[in-house]
Amino acid sequence: MSPVTPDTIVLIHGFWVTPRSWEHWIDRYEAQGFRVLAPAYPGFEVEVEALNADPSPIEAVTVPQIIDHLEAVVGELDQPPIIMGHSAGGVFTQLLLDRGHGAAGVAMNSAPTEGVKRVPLSQVRATFPVLRNPANRHRAVGFTADQWHYAFANTFSQEESLALYERYHVPASGPIFWGSALANVHPGPDETHVDYHNDDRAPLLFVAATDDHLMPPSIQRSNAKHYKSDTVTEVIEVPGPHLMPAAPGWEDVADRVLAWAMEQAGARAGAV
């Protein structure tokens, strides 16, 4: 590969899962010759089973800690990587790009950044287990298997969804989730604030899964429309639920977004 061609892909997981959720994508991209990094949030370096047994690291983690850790990971690389994030990882992808990192970014089924006020009814239902109890803002909150099926795996059978639940599910941070849910009602910049007018930001692709209950396509379109910068911001829709990285057809999505990111990174490098 030439020096201007990204040779590293950074995969950022979201809430209710860990880097294990990227296992298929890691194997696929490594088989294509890429170095693939899937950093865990601070304290999430243990296995899914350990986090379910002791969720205290989930309760303790903060957005600044996560961003600082991710910046340290990408900052050690010799050249800008392709950054891909899923769900909350899509927010962290946007924050990293806004801070000057990455050759191109992909935000899949992304949670909204500050100022995106779309709240579809399916999202209200999917997040109700977290937001219904104010005490949850101070603790880690998990889904039941049925709640997981609705929020993450609604296109799978109950049996398939349960297997995915047992393999990937961990509680999510109530403090972070409550903070992001209230981002539009408290004063001052939020932790998920990005500069929508940043002309130096790398190209960004939003990927919306058509059957996503948790972060449906309307959120992706709204998030993309907030960007007013003179740089590439696009949205595509693909079939699937919120857990798109593990849904049937994920191979096509992985190849499609990588091809887009590599093309945009090459075009951007050639324009410099």
SEPAMI-819887 format. One line per field, with one value per residue (C-alpha): x, y, z; residue number from 1. Coordinates in Angstrom, 1 decimal. Last residue first. Example, Ala and Ser with C-alpha at 12.3 -4.5 7.8 and 13.67 -1.06 7.14 Angstrom:
<kolvos>
x [13.7, 12.3]
y [-1.1, -4.5]
z [7.1, 7.8]
i [2, 1]
</kolvos>
This chain:
<kolvos>
x [-4.0, -6.6, -5.0, -5.3, -9.0, -9.7, -7.8, -9.6, -13.0, -12.3, -11.0, -14.1, -16.6, -14.9, -14.9, -18.5, -19.5, -17.3, -18.7, -22.2, -21.9, -20.5, -23.2, -25.8, -27.4, -27.1, -24.0, -22.7, -26.4, -27.3, -29.7, -31.8, -31.2, -31.5, -29.2, -29.6, -27.0, -26.2, -23.4, -21.2, -18.3, -16.7, -17.6, -19.3, -23.0, -23.5, -26.9, -28.4, -26.3, -27.7, -31.3, -30.7, -29.2, -32.0, -34.6, -32.9, -33.7, -31.4, -33.1, -35.7, -33.5, -35.4, -34.0, -30.5, -28.9, -25.3, -23.9, -20.7, -18.2, -15.4, -12.6, -13.2, -11.3, -14.4, -15.7, -19.2, -21.0, -18.6, -19.3, -20.8, -21.2, -20.0, -22.6, -22.0, -23.9, -27.4, -29.4, -32.4, -30.9, -28.4, -30.9, -30.8, -27.1, -26.7, -29.1, -27.1, -23.8, -25.0, -26.9, -23.8, -24.9, -25.2, -23.6, -25.0, -22.7, -22.8, -25.8, -27.9, -26.7, -28.0, -31.2, -31.7, -31.3, -33.9, -36.3, -36.0, -33.9, -35.2, -35.8, -32.2, -31.1, -33.9, -36.8, -34.8, -32.7, -35.9, -37.0, -33.6, -33.7, -31.7, -28.9, -28.5, -25.3, -25.8, -26.3, -28.7, -30.7, -32.2, -34.3, -36.3, -38.2, -35.1, -33.2, -36.0, -37.7, -34.8, -36.3, -39.9, -38.7, -36.5, -39.5, -41.5, -38.9, -37.0, -35.4, -33.7, -30.1, -28.6, -25.7, -24.7, -27.3, -26.6, -25.3, -26.8, -23.4, -21.1, -18.3, -15.3, -12.5, -8.8, -9.0, -8.4, -8.8, -10.9, -14.2, -13.2, -12.7, -16.1, -17.9, -16.4, -17.3, -20.9, -20.9, -19.4, -22.6, -24.4, -21.6, -18.3, -15.9, -12.6, -10.4, -6.9, -4.7, -1.0, 1.8, -0.7, -0.2, -2.8, -5.5, -5.2, -4.6, -7.6, -9.7, -8.6, -9.2, -12.6, -13.6, -12.4, -14.2, -17.4, -17.2, -16.6, -17.5, -20.8, -19.5, -16.4, -18.7, -20.6, -19.3, -20.8, -22.1, -18.7, -16.9, -19.1, -18.5, -14.8, -12.4, -11.0, -14.2, -12.5, -11.7, -13.8, -12.6, -10.4, -11.2, -8.0, -7.7, -4.5, -5.7, -4.6, -8.0, -8.2, -7.7, -10.8, -13.0, -11.7, -12.2, -15.6, -16.8, -15.6, -17.0, -19.5, -16.6, -15.5, -18.1, -21.9, -24.8, -23.4, -21.4, -18.3, -15.5, -13.7, -10.4, -9.2, -5.5, -3.7, -4.9, -3.5, -1.3, 1.9, 1.1, 0.0]
y [17.9, 16.9, 13.5, 12.7, 13.6, 11.5, 8.5, 8.8, 9.1, 6.0, 4.0, 5.0, 4.1, 0.7, 0.0, 0.9, -1.4, -4.3, -4.3, -3.9, -6.8, -9.0, -7.9, -9.5, -11.5, -9.5, -9.4, -5.9, -4.8, -5.2, -2.3, -4.3, -4.9, -3.8, -1.0, 2.8, 5.2, 8.7, 11.1, 13.9, 15.0, 18.3, 22.0, 21.9, 22.3, 19.1, 19.1, 17.3, 14.2, 13.9, 14.2, 11.5, 9.2, 9.8, 9.2, 5.9, 4.3, 4.3, 1.8, 0.3, -0.4, -2.0, 0.1, 0.1, 3.5, 4.0, 7.5, 8.2, 10.9, 12.5, 13.9, 17.1, 20.2, 22.2, 22.1, 23.6, 20.9, 21.4, 18.5, 18.3, 14.8, 16.0, 18.7, 22.4, 24.7, 24.5, 21.4, 20.4, 19.2, 16.8, 15.1, 11.8, 12.1, 12.6, 9.8, 7.4, 8.4, 8.1, 4.8, 3.2, 0.1, -3.5, -6.3, -8.2, -9.9, -13.7, -14.4, -11.8, -13.1, -16.6, -15.1, -13.3, -16.4, -18.2, -15.3, -15.2, -12.4, -9.2, -7.6, -8.0, -4.9, -3.0, -5.5, -8.6, -6.9, -6.0, -9.7, -10.9, -8.4, -5.3, -4.1, -0.9, 0.2, 2.7, 6.3, 7.5, 4.4, 5.9, 8.1, 5.0, 4.9, 6.1, 2.8, 0.3, 2.9, 3.0, 0.6, 2.1, 5.7, 4.6, 3.0, 6.2, 8.3, 10.9, 13.4, 16.1, 16.2, 19.1, 17.2, 14.0, 11.3, 7.6, 6.0, 3.1, 3.0, 6.0, 5.6, 7.8, 8.8, 9.5, 9.7, 12.2, 16.0, 16.6, 16.5, 13.1, 11.8, 13.3, 11.8, 8.4, 8.7, 9.3, 6.3, 4.2, 5.1, 3.1, 1.5, 3.1, 3.0, 4.9, 4.5, 5.2, 8.3, 7.4, 6.2, 5.3, 6.4, 9.1, 6.6, 4.7, 7.8, 9.5, 6.4, 6.6, 10.3, 9.8, 7.1, 8.9, 12.1, 10.1, 8.6, 5.1, 4.3, 2.5, 0.3, -0.6, -1.6, -4.1, -7.2, -10.5, -9.1, -7.4, -10.7, -12.6, -10.1, -10.5, -8.0, -4.9, -3.0, -0.9, 1.9, 1.5, -1.3, -0.8, -2.7, -2.4, -3.9, -4.0, -4.5, -7.3, -8.3, -11.3, -8.7, -6.9, -10.1, -11.4, -8.0, -7.7, -11.0, -10.2, -6.7, -7.5, -8.8, -5.2, -4.8, -4.6, -2.8, 0.5, 1.0, -0.5, 1.4, -0.3, 1.2, 0.2, 0.4, 0.4, 3.8, 4.7, 7.8, 5.9, 3.5, 0.0]
z [-0.2, -2.8, -3.5, 0.2, 0.2, -2.8, -1.4, 2.0, 0.1, -1.9, 1.1, 3.1, 0.4, -0.2, 3.5, 3.8, 1.0, 2.1, 5.6, 4.4, 2.0, 4.8, 7.2, 4.9, 7.7, 11.0, 13.2, 12.4, 12.0, 15.6, 15.3, 12.8, 9.1, 5.6, 4.4, 4.1, 3.0, 4.4, 3.2, 4.6, 2.5, 3.4, 3.3, 6.7, 7.4, 9.3, 11.0, 8.1, 8.8, 12.3, 11.0, 8.4, 10.9, 13.5, 10.8, 9.9, 13.3, 16.4, 18.8, 16.5, 13.6, 10.7, 7.9, 9.2, 8.7, 7.7, 8.1, 6.1, 7.1, 5.1, 7.3, 9.2, 8.1, 7.1, 10.7, 10.5, 12.5, 15.3, 17.6, 21.0, 22.6, 26.0, 26.0, 25.4, 27.8, 29.4, 30.0, 27.9, 24.6, 26.1, 28.3, 26.5, 26.3, 30.0, 30.8, 28.6, 30.1, 33.7, 33.0, 31.5, 29.6, 30.8, 28.8, 25.9, 23.3, 23.4, 25.6, 23.8, 20.4, 21.4, 22.7, 19.4, 17.4, 19.6, 19.4, 15.7, 14.3, 12.7, 16.1, 17.2, 19.0, 20.6, 20.4, 21.0, 23.7, 25.6, 25.4, 26.6, 29.5, 28.9, 31.2, 33.3, 34.9, 37.7, 38.6, 36.0, 36.6, 39.8, 37.5, 36.5, 33.2, 31.3, 31.1, 30.4, 28.2, 25.8, 23.2, 23.6, 23.2, 20.3, 18.5, 19.1, 17.2, 19.1, 16.6, 18.6, 17.1, 19.0, 20.5, 18.7, 18.0, 18.4, 15.3, 13.4, 11.8, 11.8, 9.2, 9.2, 6.8, 7.0, 10.8, 13.5, 13.4, 16.5, 14.6, 13.2, 16.8, 17.9, 14.9, 15.6, 19.3, 18.2, 15.9, 18.8, 20.7, 17.9, 15.8, 15.0, 12.1, 11.8, 8.8, 10.0, 9.8, 9.5, 11.8, 14.5, 18.2, 18.0, 17.0, 20.3, 22.4, 20.9, 21.8, 25.4, 25.7, 24.1, 26.5, 29.5, 28.4, 28.0, 31.5, 32.8, 36.5, 36.1, 33.3, 35.4, 38.2, 36.0, 37.9, 36.7, 33.5, 32.9, 33.5, 31.1, 28.4, 28.6, 30.2, 28.5, 29.4, 32.1, 29.8, 26.6, 24.5, 21.5, 18.3, 16.2, 12.7, 10.7, 7.1, 4.8, 3.4, 5.8, 8.6, 7.3, 7.4, 10.8, 12.5, 10.9, 12.3, 15.8, 15.9, 18.7, 20.8, 21.1, 23.9, 23.8, 25.7, 24.5, 21.3, 19.8, 18.0, 15.1, 14.0, 10.6, 9.7, 6.3, 5.1, 1.7, 1.7, 2.2, -0.7, 0.0]
i [272, 271, 270, 269, 268, 267, 266, 265, 264, 263, 262, 261, 260, 259, 258, 257, 256, 255, 254, 253, 252, 251, 250, 249, 248, 247, 246, 245, 244, 243, 242, 241, 240, 239, 238, 237, 236, 235, 234, 233, 232, 231, 230, 229, 228, 227, 226, 225, 224, 223, 222, 221, 220, 219, 218, 217, 216, 215, 214, 213, 212, 211, 210, 209, 208, 207, 206, 205, 204, 203, 202, 201, 200, 199, 198, 197, 196, 195, 194, 193, 192, 191, 190, 189, 188, 187, 186, 185, 184, 183, 182, 181, 180, 179, 178, 177, 176, 175, 174, 173, 172, 171, 170, 169, 168, 167, 166, 165, 164, 163, 162, 161, 160, 159, 158, 157, 156, 155, 154, 153, 152, 151, 150, 149, 148, 147, 146, 145, 144, 143, 142, 141, 140, 139, 138, 137, 136, 135, 134, 133, 132, 131, 130, 129, 128, 127, 126, 125, 124, 123, 122, 121, 120, 119, 118, 117, 116, 115, 114, 113, 112, 111, 110, 109, 108, 107, 106, 105, 104, 103, 102, 101, 100, 99, 98, 97, 96, 95, 94, 93, 92, 91, 90, 89, 88, 87, 86, 85, 84, 83, 82, 81, 80, 79, 78, 77, 76, 75, 74, 73, 72, 71, 70, 69, 68, 67, 66, 65, 64, 63, 62, 61, 60, 59, 58, 57, 56, 55, 54, 53, 52, 51, 50, 49, 48, 47, 46, 45, 44, 43, 42, 41, 40, 39, 38, 37, 36, 35, 34, 33, 32, 31, 30, 29, 28, 27, 26, 25, 24, 23, 22, 21, 20, 19, 18, 17, 16, 15, 14, 13, 12, 11, 10, 9, 8, 7, 6, 5, 4, 3, 2, 1]
</kolvos>
